[in-house]
Amino acid sequence: MQTTLEQTLAAELQELRNTGQYKQANELQKPQAPRTRMDGQDIVMLSSNNYLGLANHPQVIAAARNALEKYGMGTASVRFICGTMTCHLELEKKICEFIGCEAATTFISCWDANVGLMPTLTPTAEDAIFSDALNHASIIDAIRLSKAQRFIFKHRNLAELENMLKTAKARNRLVITDGVFSMEGDVADLPALKELANKYDAALVVDESHATGVLGKTGRGTAEHFGVQDPNTIQTSTLGKALGGSCGGYVAATKIVCDYLIQKSRPQLFSNALPPAVCYGSMAAIDVLMHEPQRLEKLRKNVAQFRSGVKELGLKTIEGITPIVPVIVGETPTAIQMQKALLAEGVFVSGFGYPVVPKGEARLRCQISAGHEKEDLDFALAALKKVAEKFPQARGH
Ligand SMILES: Cc1ncc(COP(=O)(O)O)c(C=O)c1O
């Protein structure tokens, strides 16, 4: 017999099915790679965050395997009790070397890094958080966990942000933005945000999850892209995308900020530390990135090829420079049907609808990797062309 709770949940699940919003996970049967196997079919992967193609890199795998043999599965403890291993200290040093920051502290994910940051630095109603409306869900939840006053400015609307900063009365102030926005693929105007933050005595926090290893001449992210690196800018980022694609996140900031988080941040105080294999695998990924700049060049070449291909097909997209290339198709069921049709053509690209993106702006989110070959992208564009012919909603103006 179903309990009341189960009846409520079952009705909601049915509603998701009825409205075409029910998510069905596809089974990846080989490693995450630009060409892989899904649901018994060889496919071109166009939806992973494996931007540099390092998720399955031999050097990364070897480093992780050695760590597993040397240090075992995990820490069986949080950092401050007996879970700080040599690997955590080495990884944090490597992140500092890579980013060029004074200090770094790691979390089990970037979700945790964000949730560990905001409620800790701005805990009270005397504090204030200013956040872009399209920031990632982890930032939204982190803000919900803080008692600070909340100011949500329209996406990239600096005039609105300035008005909010001008009128808010607060002690600790955080302006927070994604570096690269995960659903739009556009880039925050970091120089202008930095200027505003400085002018109104706020700390700037940038979530670099989709920018680390992607933007900037050497892949150091949004600040490098704009030439505005500043030790006082607080960065959060993930090890789960360009840097090997496993899991883990970090805050890169000044020694004072990191020391304070180590003392007070609840996800780090009360949740296990990263497994050694993840630490050493991620360090190897950072090393590959630093020693093989050609990967970034290839990524940029691939992004340019795919973006111009999408434009030539007349599909509705958001122009930009990043490997996140949305194709806007309108309603959620259209995105889901197009995802299925593309999979039948041998291309996996994920459809996103409401509430992940606004109503009427459902999309296919294409993501490009340095691991793609020209033929992979030609193949994907040919599939998009064929499928889009059946879905005129995806056509631009
Ligand atoms: C902007 C942004 N922040 C944070 C995260 C969460 O990262 P993680 O998978 O390390 O928790 C994501 C992941 O999708 C993201 O896109």
The ligand as an ORCA input file, in Angstrom:
! r2SCAN-3c Opt
* xyz 0 1
  C      28.755     27.196    -12.434
  C      28.778     25.908    -11.673
  N      29.071     25.914    -10.364
  C      29.107     24.786     -9.645
  C      28.848     23.565    -10.211
  C      28.887     22.321     -9.371
  O      30.121     21.685     -9.599
  P      30.384     20.260     -8.943
  O      29.946     19.245     -9.924
  O      31.864     20.239     -8.680
  O      29.603     20.229     -7.667
  C      28.527     23.485    -11.566
  C      28.224     22.179    -12.167
  O      27.445     21.998    -13.037
  C      28.489     24.686    -12.318
  O      28.181     24.666    -13.610
*
